[in-house]
Amino acid sequence: MTTEELSSKLKKMYNEAEIGEQVSMIHMFGIKYALEIEESGAAKKDIAIEAEIGESYGTEINKGVKLSRYVQIKDEHKNRF
């Protein structure tokens, strides 16, 4: 995936999140798309900037990518985004 495609998915997840769940959705994005993020070679901060959520959220994306080694998204949430 390109940086544009990844940032588009992140922006959608962030904007459609319930109030108070936005940061959790950033983590979920990192978990769900960890392989694509790593393969893209894009900087996580650049994905966050392009998603228009702020450069500092690149750290939160990175946390999700790291968590992807240890957790899975529940089946009822896999097709949500």
PyMOL commands that set and color helices and strands:
alter all, ss='L'
color gray80, all
select helices_A, chain A and resi 3-16+22-32+34-40+44-50+55-67+75-78
alter helices_A, ss='H'
color red, helices_A
deselect
rebuild
show_as cartoon
